[in-house]
Amino acid sequence: MKTCLTAGDERRYARHLVLPEIGESGQQKLLASCVLVVGAGGLGSAALGHLAAAGIGRLIIVEHDRVELSNLQRQLLFETADIGRPKADAARDRLEEINPDCKIDIVPEKITAENARELVRRADIVIDGSDNFETRFGLSEACFLEKKPLVSAAISGFSAQLSTFKPYLENAPCYRCLVPEIPERAKTCAQEGVIGPLAGMMGSMQALEAIRELLGLGSLSGQLLIIDALTMDFRKVILPRDETCPHCK
């Protein structure tokens, strides 16, 4: 951790430094933190941009896809000139423009049972921006075993949900307490569609939740935030641990 902020840091993070909840000590914590972001799509690209701008010291991006024209409706890290490029490379270039002091590690491959724990181990907190249940389940297990907070969001059409999972804490649920098995008719974003601003909003909220966790300012653990973007209805419900869940015992 930096013992003091540079003059450049003080100018860049000036609006953080005047917040009593952050201040110089909090900004130092952010600069010393490492966040793993799985997926640089609709959720991940928004989260990454805010995390880099906020001064997270190191970002690890796991993303194996390439930029497609259909991505540009909601993935604002990318532009038309990036079409065909690996998303991880394009994301790193854009994030380095946003904040050249942020160290960016890219992993242009899928999260698997073989690499998940090692990647999770390197980070202080994990953001799940994936779009399939297999990845979500594997990441949930790795975070449980490595005792790292998992900030998870999901979007479909005009609906979204957000929570943080810390099942290594007493009575706290894991992701599988919420979704025990892959739904029979699970569909992808490409099949169901998604309104672009909602993806950006939820990715931004994941970044905010990660910052709250890193600074000890609060947590959604044990709660589920549900959003209906058509009615602008926001509600938060209790998400208890499933005592019969075999995945977080």
Secondary structure, DSSP 8 states (H G I E B T S, - for coil): --SS--HHHHHHTHHHHT-TTTHHHHHHHHHT-EEEEE--SHHHHHHHHHHHHHT-SEEEEE---B--GGGGGT-TT--GGGTTSBHHHHHHHHHHHH-TTSEEEEE-S---TTTHHHHHHT-SEEEE--SSHHHHHHHHHHHHHHT--EEEEEEEBTEEEEEEE-TTSTT---HHHH--S--TT---HHHH-B-HHHHHHHHHHHHHHHHHHHHTS---TTEEEEEETTTTEEEEEE----TT-TT--
